[in-house]
Amino acid sequence: MLLADTLGRTLQAPYETPVAAVVAVLGLPFFLFIVRKGGGAFS
């Protein structure tokens, strides 16, 4: 969350990007990995 907050504040310097958008972009590859593996690797 700290990384997402820092990125959200520095990506567009005068404006702030919402933290939820940054978390969604960072979490998408992990989510797709879980979906492709069928979820069995993490249960």
C-alpha positions in Angstrom: 0.0 0.0 0.0 2.9 2.3 0.7 4.3 1.6 -2.7 0.9 2.3 -4.3 0.5 5.5 -2.4 4.0 6.7 -3.4 3.4 5.9 -7.0 0.0 7.5 -7.0 1.5 10.7 -5.7 4.5 10.8 -8.1 3.1 9.5 -11.4 1.4 12.8 -12.3 3.2 15.3 -10.1 0.7 18.1 -9.6 -2.2 15.7 -9.5 -2.8 12.6 -7.4 -3.8 9.2 -8.9 -6.2 7.3 -6.7 -4.5 4.5 -4.7 -7.2 2.0 -5.7 -6.3 2.5 -9.4 -2.6 1.9 -8.7 -3.4 -1.2 -6.6 -5.6 -2.5 -9.4 -2.9 -2.1 -12.0 -0.3 -3.7 -9.8 -2.6 -6.6 -8.7 -3.9 -7.5 -12.1 -0.9 -9.6 -13.2 -1.1 -11.6 -9.9 -4.8 -12.1 -10.3 -4.4 -13.3 -13.8 -1.7 -15.7 -12.7 -4.0 -17.2 -10.1 -6.8 -17.5 -12.6 -4.6 -19.3 -15.1 -3.3 -21.7 -12.5 -6.9 -22.5 -11.5 -6.4 -21.3 -7.9 -5.1 -24.7 -6.7 -1.6 -23.4 -6.0 -2.8 -21.1 -3.3 -5.4 -23.3 -1.5 
